[in-house]
Amino acid sequence: MLNVERIDHVCIAVRDLDQAMKTWGLFFGKSRPDLVYRHDPEAIEVARYFVGEVGFELMASTKEGSDVDRFIAKRGEGPMLISFKVPDAEAAMKELIEAGFELLDNRWRQWRDSRYFFMNPKYMNGVLVELID
């Protein structure tokens, strides 16, 4: 069956990334995030802190009406996504579809050298689950 290796990262949707970085940076005892990036295809700006091997991401929308924007409008700021590391996202996707799981949009996406896809949160107890290789 599916070979989930570990939790890769957890995303927190925030309205104001700079303010959130001040709060969480102080909490983690870090003057800066370990990684800051912008991913235009998803309309997000992210600050990532590593807690052990797990990424803790603060994610803000860069475009009105984006997924993060809609999430915050509906549910407010807070936990939005949990991502699991798998060896091969494409193989994991095929395996999950064959097992009857519902995916968000039945396609994988690319970020740097990784492929990823999302499970349908309605099927996953309201949790947006990402699998990434």
Secondary structure in CASP SS format (residue, H / E / C, confidence):
PFRMAT SS
TARGET T0000
AUTHOR 0000-0000-0000
METHOD secondary structure of the structure
MODEL  1
M C 1.00
L C 1.00
N C 1.00
V C 1.00
E C 1.00
R E 1.00
I E 1.00
D E 1.00
H E 1.00
V E 1.00
C E 1.00
I E 1.00
A E 1.00
V C 1.00
R C 1.00
D C 1.00
L H 1.00
D H 1.00
Q H 1.00
A H 1.00
M H 1.00
K H 1.00
T H 1.00
W H 1.00
G H 1.00
L H 1.00
F H 1.00
F H 1.00
G C 1.00
K C 1.00
S C 1.00
R C 1.00
P C 1.00
D C 1.00
L E 1.00
V E 1.00
Y E 1.00
R E 1.00
H E 1.00
D H 1.00
P H 1.00
E H 1.00
A C 1.00
I E 1.00
E E 1.00
V E 1.00
A E 1.00
R E 1.00
Y E 1.00
F E 1.00
V E 1.00
G C 1.00
E C 1.00
V E 1.00
G E 1.00
F E 1.00
E E 1.00
L E 1.00
M E 1.00
A E 1.00
S E 1.00
T C 1.00
K C 1.00
E C 1.00
G C 1.00
S C 1.00
D H 1.00
V H 1.00
D H 1.00
R H 1.00
F H 1.00
I H 1.00
A H 1.00
K H 1.00
R H 1.00
G C 1.00
E C 1.00
G E 1.00
P E 1.00
M E 1.00
L E 1.00
I E 1.00
S E 1.00
F E 1.00
K E 1.00
V C 1.00
P C 1.00
D C 1.00
A H 1.00
E H 1.00
A H 1.00
A H 1.00
M H 1.00
K H 1.00
E H 1.00
L H 1.00
I H 1.00
E H 1.00
A C 1.00
G C 1.00
F C 1.00
E C 1.00
L E 1.00
L C 1.00
D C 1.00
N C 1.00
R C 1.00
W C 1.00
R E 1.00
Q E 1.00
W E 1.00
R C 1.00
D C 1.00
S E 1.00
R E 1.00
Y E 1.00
F E 1.00
F E 1.00
M E 1.00
N C 1.00
P C 1.00
K C 1.00
Y C 1.00
M C 1.00
N C 1.00
G C 1.00
V C 1.00
L E 1.00
V E 1.00
E E 1.00
L E 1.00
I E 1.00
D C 1.00
END
